[in-house]
Amino acid sequence: MVHLASFPFVTFYLHDIGCNALEAVWGDYVSSSFFREAVLQAVTYVQQYQTTGWVADDRRLGPMEREDLAWVGTHILPALAAGGLRRLAMLESEDWLNRALIQEEYTYPVESLPIELRYFTDVHAARAWACSPPATP
């Protein structure tokens, strides 16, 4: 695993042995502007490294704004799919409201995209799944 960048609220890693997967480990509270800036940086990493998997470690993610999560669902997920992302492994937030909001805002958009979405509680299982080949239609 290669460390790509660290910010006070998120750290990005690249899994580059056996697969190309991005991992984002989120910290506590993140403001709307910093969240969007970090997500746009992640889109750049997906394109730059041609990643097909993403591990979103949201376990310590603090309260999020519905508008930011809706923005991810309507704008970012399609951009990630266009960039080649095929698997999104979500390590769910410990915050029950975040879990519910993320599922609500991401599930419907993903259904119309060539991205598989799964939720995990174990980081190793999430990484293994994100790095495995996507299912063929």
N, C-alpha and C positions, 0 to 999 in steps of 0.2 A: 504494500500500500504506500503510495507516494503522497506526501503532504503538498497540496496545491496552494492553499491560502488560509489565513486565520484572521477573523474579525472578532470583536468582543462578543458577538452573538451567534456566530456560526464558523465552523471549520470545514473546509472542503478537502477531500481525499480522492485519489484516483486509484482504483484497483486495476492494475495493469499486468497481472500475471494470470494467464488463462482466460481473461476476459477484459473488457473495457467497461468499467462501471464507475460512476461518480457516487461518492458518499458525502452527504451533508449532515453534520452533527450540530443541531441547533441548541443554543443555550436558553437562558431564561427569557425575559421580556425583550422584544425587538420592536422598535418603532416601525410604523408603516413605511416610511421612506427608506429606512435601512433594509427592511425586509424585501421590498421591491428591488432595490439596488442589488442585493445579494442574489435574488432569484434570477435577475437578468444576467449576472455574472455566471451563474450556474448554467444558463442556456448557452452562453459562450463556451464554457468548458465542454458541454455535451457536443457542440459542433466541432470545436477544436480537436478533441480527443476521440471523436466518433464513438461515443459511448452508447451502448445499447441497453444498459441497466442503470438504475439509480436507487440508492438506499437513502431514504429520508429518515434520519434518526430524530424524531420529534419528541422523544420521551421527556426532555426537559424544556420543551418549547412552552413559553408563557402565553398569556392571553393574546388571541389574535383578533383582528377586525374582520368581520364577515366580508367587507368589500375587498380586502386584500386576497382572501381565499377565493372569492368569486373571480377576481382578476386572474388568478392562477388557472382556475378552471376554464375560463373563456379565452384567455390569450396565451398563457405560458404552456399549458399542456399541448395545445395544437402545434406550437412552435417546437416543443421537444419531440413530438411525433414526426414532424417534418424533418427534424435534425437526425432522426434515426433511433431515438429512444424507443424501446419495445417493452421494457419491464420496469415497473415502479414498485419497490418494496417499501412499505411504510411501517416504521416502528412507532406505534401510536403514542401520542402525548399522554402524560400522566393526568393532565387537566381534562376532565370529562367533557367540558363544553368545547374545548378544542377538538377532541376526538369526533364529537357529533358534527361540528361545523365542517371539519375537513372531509369527513365522509359525505356530508350533504353536498358540498361544493365541488368535489372531485369525481364522485361516482358517475353522475350523468354525463359529463363531458367525455370521460374516458370510454364510455360505452360506444361512442361514435368514432373512436380513434383506434389505431393499431397498437395500443398500449395495454398490456396486462397489468392490473393493479391488485396487489395483495397486501393484507395487513399482518404484521408479525409482532410478537412480544420478545423474541430471541434474535439478537443481532447476528449471530452466526447463521441461523436459518435464513434470515433476510438477505445476507450477503451471498449465500450459496444459491438461493433462488434467483437473485438479480443477475448473477454471473452465469446461470445456466441458459442454454439456447431457448429462445422464445418458441412457444407452440406454433405449429404450422396450421394454417386454416384448412 
